[in-house]
């Protein structure tokens, strides 16, 4: 199953005409395409689905969703490992 997972944008840059950023999911950081949410800035939280940020969310909603996914055991499947800390 593929879910959207909330993460915090740590960096933002344009590579080859594509907006990308390093996004933190607990203790894991992944490169994510930011083209669908060009308004996202460093420090914002975004919902990420298969490597693409698909929407911005506020910090409280991001943390709540992350905790729920963690409790359901869904993060291991989505991220490949269960991070030790919450967003």
N, C-alpha and C positions, 0 to 999 in steps of 0.2 A: 504494500500500500504506500502511496506517495502522499505525504502531508506537507503543508506549509509550516515551516518552523521559524519562530521569531529569533532575530539576532540583532546585534548592535553594530552599526557601521563604524569601523575604525579608521578607514582611509577611503578616499575617492579620487579616481584619476581617469583620464581618457587614454585608452590604448587602442591604436588603430581605428579611431573614430567611434569606439564603443566605451561608454561609461561603465567602469567596474569599480569594485571596492573590496576591501578586506572586511569581512563580517564575522563577528564573534558570537559563537553559540556556546555559552558556558566556557569551558576550557579549550574549545576547538575554534580555529579561525580558518575560514575558507574564502576563496575569491568568488565573488558573486557579480553577475551582470545587473547593472542598475538602470538600464534603458527604459524600463516600464515605470520607474519612479524617479524621474530626473530631478524632482524637488528634494529627494533624500540628501541629507548632508551628514558629515561626520558627527557622530553622537546620536543620530536618529536611530530608531528601531524599525526594522522592516520584516515583513513576512517573506520567507524565501521558499520557493518551490522549484525543485530540480535545477538549482543553480541560478535562478532568476528571482530578483526581488520583485514581488507583485503588488505590494502595498506598504504604506507606512502605517505604523501603529504607535500608540503612546506607550511609555515605559511600563506603566501599571498593567496594561493589557498584554504586553509582550511577556512580562514576568509571570502573569497568571497563566497564560497559554503554555509557556515553557514548562511550568510546574505540572500542569495537567498532562502534557505529553510525557514528561518524565515519569509521573505516577503510573501512566498506562503502559510504560515500557516501550513507547514508540520512538524514542530518541535513538536508541541503539540501531534500529533498522534504518532510520533516516540519515544519521550522521556517522554511522559506522563504529561508534563508541559512545558510552554514556559519560558525559562530562561530569566532573566532580562538583561543580558549582553552578548556580543558577545565573543566567544571563547577567 
